[in-house]
């Protein structure tokens, strides 16, 4: 197998592994608050929003050390161990206990930081400036296929149900735990890259593969990775991209946790309100897959760079927010177990709700594929620290959003995303224009990115 074929194989395996793990985790996140609402008349007194806030809070803090962990342990083992913690978190729902639920939330926050830092390295090492756009799109499309499969099951399994029984819950979460474990095992299929650099050069492949046999050398690399993270955090490009990244954290929280809860709380949807959560997840996934696939396939022929894709993303999201504002009751995110009978500015429409799910997924893929692409392009030699900073900012904003989702009405959540999204788009444009200018100065063909 040629080097190029091996790299593409690694990207596909990386994407498929994440697809299995996040089929389980994203489905779990989408239904967690609904399941927990049905548990709160028992001895269990947890909150799905609070759990996600803990996860993303720990996730953000752990990104400060995740490059060092990946440097010492190696990316493959890092991803395998992290995958096991994802499976553990999902398994807690089989027989929920409040202490186990929140403890697992802490551990998965740490695991997530390590998993995504290793993923960013793996994506970068198996790409170059000609393939980073394509590989980002391929990975994102495979990853977001996870939204389709798990939620398709939820849609059919919960059809017509207004209450989630203990048997329903256990069946779903046993299946999701097994699916997560399958994705974890698949990480072992990722093949190592040969060293192609001259002896005096810094080896970015070794950075990802962690092949140094000396424990002292590994520790030196770990410290160096931490220092790089701190240094990169204060560069102009990272500071500007952090606004864009912050927006992705806020809208991630909204489409992956809050919006499904809103749909499940609208009593005017009748007996379909719970199964519609699954259908919403499916259409978010379709939007993600479509966006990732199109932007991945067209990236080599995109002579205009990344900005038009990001512009499409913000326009699509603004349309979605406008429709959600008109369609969903204001108290839907914080409605009690009985749901809400309120209406917004129109009678709640299932068709509009599901169409908005598609728009949320499509817009999210626009932002994330282009952020992955520009980070891999700008920081090909410092991929671990760069992706760790990306996930640090994204996850801390997701944690904040999950926290305020416990209290804020829908209109205020939408307003926050509109403001941050507007400024995040402008800052991304600025970085992309500077990257294009720098590439042109090096007499490179920018349209190949």
C-alpha positions, -999 to 999 in steps of 0.1 A, spaced: 0 0 0 14 34 -10 20 61 15 -9 82 2 -33 52 3 -21 43 38 -28 79 50 -63 79 34 -70 45 50 -60 59 84 -83 89 79 -112 66 71 -105 43 101 -103 73 123 -136 86 110 -153 52 113 -140 47 149 -154 81 159 -186 73 141 -192 43 163 -182 60 196 -202 91 189 -232 71 176 -234 60 212 -223 93 229 -243 118 208 -274 97 209 -269 95 247 -265 133 249 -296 138 228 -319 117 249 -302 121 283 -323 150 297 -355 133 285 -345 100 301 -334 117 333 -367 137 335 -385 103 336 -361 92 364 -364 122 387 -394 107 406 -370 79 418 -339 80 439 -319 95 410 -316 133 411 -292 141 384 -295 167 356 -284 160 320 -276 197 315 -255 197 347 -237 166 336 -228 181 302 -217 213 319 -193 192 341 -181 172 311 -172 203 290 -158 222 320 -134 193 328 -128 189 291 -117 225 287 -93 223 317 -79 190 306 -69 204 272 -40 222 290 -24 188 296 -37 166 268 -8 174 244 16 162 270 -5 130 277 -6 122 239 32 129 237 39 104 265 14 77 258 11 79 220 -21 88 201 -33 52 194 -33 41 231 -47 76 241 -77 71 218 -83 35 230 -83 44 267 -104 75 261 -129 54 242 -132 31 272 -142 60 294 -169 70 268 -183 35 271 -182 37 309 -202 70 309 -229 55 286 -231 23 307 -240 44 338 -274 49 323 -282 12 324 -286 14 362 -283 51 370 -270 64 403 -264 101 409 -229 97 423 -218 74 394 -234 97 369 -215 128 380 -182 109 386 -183 95 351 -190 130 338 -156 141 353 -137 111 338 -152 115 303 -143 152 304 -106 142 308 -109 114 282 -125 138 257 -96 162 258 -71 134 252 -92 118 225 -97 150 204 -61 161 208 -49 127 195 -75 130 167 -62 164 156 -27 151 154 -37 120 135 -56 141 110 -27 165 105 0 138 102 -20 119 76 -26 151 55 -7 177 37 -17 212 25 -32 196 -6 -53 170 12 -62 186 46 -94 201 32 -105 167 17 -95 148 48 -113 172 71 -145 168 51 -142 130 49 -135 127 87 -164 151 95 -189 133 73 -180 99 88 -181 113 124 -215 129 119 -230 97 104 -232 89 141 -261 112 145 -281 92 119 -279 57 131 -285 61 169 -313 85 164 -329 64 137 -332 37 164 -346 61 189 -372 73 164 -387 39 158 -382 25 193 -399 54 210 -426 59 185 -459 68 203 -443 67 238 -450 96 263 -430 79 291 -397 61 289 -398 28 309 -370 11 327 -369 -16 301 -368 9 272 -339 27 289 -318 -4 296 -323 -18 261 -311 15 245 -281 20 267 -268 -16 266 -268 -13 228 -251 21 229 -224 8 252 -216 -21 229 -215 2 199 -190 25 217 -168 -4 226 -167 -15 189 -155 20 179 -128 19 206 -114 -14 193 -112 -1 157 -85 24 167 -61 -5 167 -64 -6 129 -47 28 124 -13 22 108 18 40 118 36 63 94 72 58 85 97 85 94 103 105 62 122 135 77 160 140 78 176 132 112 180 168 121 144 178 116 116 178 141 95 148 133 58 156 134 50 120 128 68 109 159 48 136 177 16 118 169 30 82 172 49 87 204 76 63 193 104 76 214 119 47 234 134 70 261 111 79 290 132 110 296 128 121 259 90 115 262 89 137 293 109 164 274 84 162 245 55 164 270 69 196 286 76 210 251 40 203 240 27 221 271 49 251 264 38 252 228 2 252 239 8 283 262 28 301 235 3 295 207 -26 306 229 -15 342 226 -8 343 189 -30 366 168 -44 338 147 -54 316 176 -70 346 195 -91 355 164 -101 319 157 -110 315 193 -141 337 187 -152 313 159 -144 283 181 -164 298 209 -195 300 186 -191 263 177 -191 254 214 -224 274 220 -242 259 190 -229 224 197 -246 226 231 -278 239 214 -281 213 187 -268 183 206 -287 188 239 -310 217 242 -329 215 209 -339 178 213 -351 186 248 -372 215 234 -388 192 209 -396 166 235 -412 192 258 -438 205 233 -471 189 242 -487 201 210 -466 176 191 -488 149 207 -477 113 211 -448 118 187 -429 143 208 -404 117 222 -398 99 189 -394 133 172 -362 137 193 -347 109 174 -360 122 140 -344 156 149 -311 139 155 -313 121 122 -318 153 103 -290 171 122 -269 141 110 -280 144 74 -271 181 74 -237 173 90 -230 144 65 -241 165 35 -219 194 45 -189 174 53 -191 153 21 -197 183 -2 -170 205 14 -145 176 15 -151 167 -22 -151 203 -35 -121 215 -14 -95 209 -41 -115 229 -66 -124 257 -43 -104 286 -55 -121 310 -31 -108 294 1 -127 287 32 -147 320 37 -176 312 14 -183 280 33 -182 298 67 -205 325 53 -230 298 42 -228 283 77 -237 315 95 -265 323 70 -280 288 74 -278 291 112 -294 325 113 -323 312 93 -326 282 117 -326 304 147 -352 327 133 -375 297 125 -369 282 159 -377 315 176 -411 316 158 -419 278 162 -408 268 197 -423 279 230 -399 301 250 -400 279 281 -393 247 261 -356 243 273 -366 244 310 -401 228 309 -410 203 336 -416 166 331 -452 173 320 -439 195 291 -453 228 280 -486 238 264 -473 273 254 -470 285 219 -445 310 204 -455 331 173 -470 302 154 -486 269 162 -457 245 167 -450 227 135 -432 193 134 -421 199 98 -405 233 107 -388 218 138 -372 190 118 -362 213 89 -344 235 115 -326 203 127 -312 199 92 -302 235 90 -284 233 124 -264 202 112 -255 218 79 -243 250 94 -223 232 121 -205 212 94 -196 245 76 -179 259 106 -161 227 119 -148 214 86 -132 248 79 -118 252 114 -102 217 112 -88 226 78 -74 260 87 -58 247 119 -42 218 101 -29 241 74 -16 269 97 -2 245 124 10 215 106 41 214 128 23 222 160 -8 202 155 -12 188 191 -11 222 209 -32 239 182 -60 213 183 -59 213 221 -64 250 222 -93 246 197 -110 221 220 -102 241 251 -121 271 239 -149 251 223 -155 229 254 -154 258 279 -180 276 259 -201 244 257 -198 240 294 -210 276 300 -239 271 275 -250 238 292 -249 256 326 -271 285 315 -294 261 296 -308 252 330 -321 287 335 -323 308 303 -354 309 281 -351 300 245 -350 336 232 -319 345 252 -301 313 242 -307 322 205 -297 358 210 -263 348 225 -256 325 196 -265 352 170 -241 378 186 -212 354 190 -217 338 156 -217 372 139 -183 382 154 -169 347 150 -175 348 113 -157 381 110 -127 369 129 -125 337 108 -126 358 76 -96 379 89 -75 348 96 -83 332 63 -74 364 43 -41 366 61 -35 329 54 -43 334 17 -19 363 16 9 344 33 4 315 9 4 337 -21 36 353 -9 53 319 -9 42 315 -46 19 286 -37 -14 277 -54 -40 286 -29 -68 270 -48 -54 235 -41 -61 238 -3 
